[in-house]
Every structure is written in structure tokens, then in C-alpha cells.
Amino acid sequence: MRLRLPGGRVGATALDALGRFAERYGDGHVHVTSRSNLQVRGLPGASDLPADVLAELEATGLLPSRTHDLARNVMASPRTGLASAPADLRPVLRALDAAICGDPVLGGLPGRFLFVLDDGTGDLLGATCDLGLVALDDAHGQLRVGDGWGDVVPVSSAHEELVVLARAFLRARGGGPSAAWHVRELPSPLVPARSPDPRVPSPAPPLPYGAVPGGRHVPVPSDGLDRSAVERLCAAAPELVVTPWRGVLIPEENR
């Protein structure tokens, strides 16, 4: 079971509850993904979870919408708002997730469809996306549309622009087994091509493990977080950030 964490953000209380859930029903570990999400493996049921198990999973607070969970694939710069960057994209992240969950149409987005929000540090500029935003300064950002670029828009309304484009993708993708999974697979461009703004940053390398501006980045073992590891993380801060580099950021502001 994959649990989507927009921006990788997870409360310690919810992570602790998921650790207990994994211990009771799964393989005892909480796994992380390269999209900053969580997984629990080894759950009962051939394809669907038994109703009582699903109810316990929902009680963790990590499955807020059954109808829109597949659409909540939103990555964001893990340190946005925690370390120096052109923009703090946490408000955009929250607004985009709320807009996705509040739009019945967007529940139809494919499970592989991905939004990527880069706060202008370039840490996610190399990540492939369907739709995204790269901050240029604290008030403006340029849209990413598939493998290309879109308009420069106000950061304050970027979530609205992304929702409009997501709806346009659903109209253009068609139906049936040949329907496009990604923007780059559409037969025609979703928007007229734009050149990247001169203020677009260069791609940054992956966040190293250890102390970094904004917090401490700790690696997650290949077999996931066992119960003791979950407890240590939850004791370190009230909110944590799962990163795309199979790690967890413990924000400095919470320590």
C-alpha cells in the first residue's frame, strides 16, 4: 500500500501510527519511495485490503481521500521554507493538495501523474514531471509542462494554474487502454512552448545525508524503517519530511 505525502511532509503522530500498523499487518517496516511517499508491504488481501484493515489505515490520517489518493502525487523541495531559497512553496503545496482533493474531475488523474514544485534551489529541477513550478523569486515562478516550459505566473496563484492544466490533460488524454499516462505522451502539446526564464536555476545535486541548512537528513535503510527507527524519528520532531533521495529530513525549526 502506497501512501502519498504531498511534499513528503508527515506528522510524527501519523508516522508512529503507521509504524504500529505495519507491525501489526505488514512486514513490520515503513518503506520510502523516490517520490517522497511511504509504503507498507506484506498486507493481507490479494488485491483489496479487508475492510477492518483499511479502516485502521485510514485512522492514521494518511489516507484522507479514497477517491483522490492516486492523484495526490506532489513532490516539493524538501527544505522549502526551512532553508534559504527564492520562495517558500509550502502555501502552494497545501493549496494544490486541497484543490486536487476538492475537484471530483481530478480524481481521474493517472496514478503515475506527477506534480513537482521546486522552490528555486534547483534541487528538483532534474526530476521528470507532468506538471510543475520552478520559483524564480518570492513572487513569480515558471510552469513546467511535460518536458517543456509554460508561462511565468504569480506564485500565489500557481496552484490554480496547475489545476487548469491538469484538467486540460484529462480532456486531451482520451480514454481506454491507449489513453496517455503522462503529458509528454499527448499527441499535441498541452500549451504553446516557452523558453526557460533566465532566472531558472541550474539543477542542484541530491541533498547529502547529515547536517544540512534547515535540518538533518538521515538515510532510510533499503529494507525500510523498523519500529525502533520510526520511534526515534518521531521523537526527534513533530513533523518530518520524506525526501526523494530515500531519506528523512528532520527540520531544524522543530528540534
Stockholm file with secondary structure:
# STOCKHOLM 1.0

chainA/1-255         MRLRLPGGRVGATALDALGRFAERYGDGHVHVTSRSNLQVRGLPGASDLPADVLAELEATGLLPSRTHDLARNVMASPRTGLASAPADLRPVLRALDAAICGDPVLGGLPGRFLFVLDDGTGDLLGATCDLGLVALDDAHGQLRVGDGWGDVVPVSSAHEELVVLARAFLRARGGGPSAAWHVRELPSPLVPARSPDPRVPSPAPPLPYGAVPGGRHVPVPSDGLDRSAVERLCAAAPELVVTPWRGVLIPEENR
#=GR chainA/1-255 SS CEECCGGGEEEHHHHHHHHHHHHHHSSSCBEECTTSCEECCSCSSSSSCCHHHHHHHHTTTSCCCTTTGGGCCEEECTTBTTBCCSCCCHHHHHHHHHHHHTCGGGGGSCTTCCEEEECSSCTTTTSCCSEEEEESSSSEEEEEETTEEEEEEEGGGHHHHHHHHHHHHHHHSCSSTTCCSSGGGSSSCSSCCBCCCTTCCCCCCCCCSEEETTEEEEECCTTCBCHHHHHHHHHHCSEEEEETTTEEEEEGGGC
#=GC SS_cons         CEECCGGGEEEHHHHHHHHHHHHHHSSSCBEECTTSCEECCSCSSSSSCCHHHHHHHHTTTSCCCTTTGGGCCEEECTTBTTBCCSCCCHHHHHHHHHHHHTCGGGGGSCTTCCEEEECSSCTTTTSCCSEEEEESSSSEEEEEETTEEEEEEEGGGHHHHHHHHHHHHHHHSCSSTTCCSSGGGSSSCSSCCBCCCTTCCCCCCCCCSEEETTEEEEECCTTCBCHHHHHHHHHHCSEEEEETTTEEEEEGGGC
//
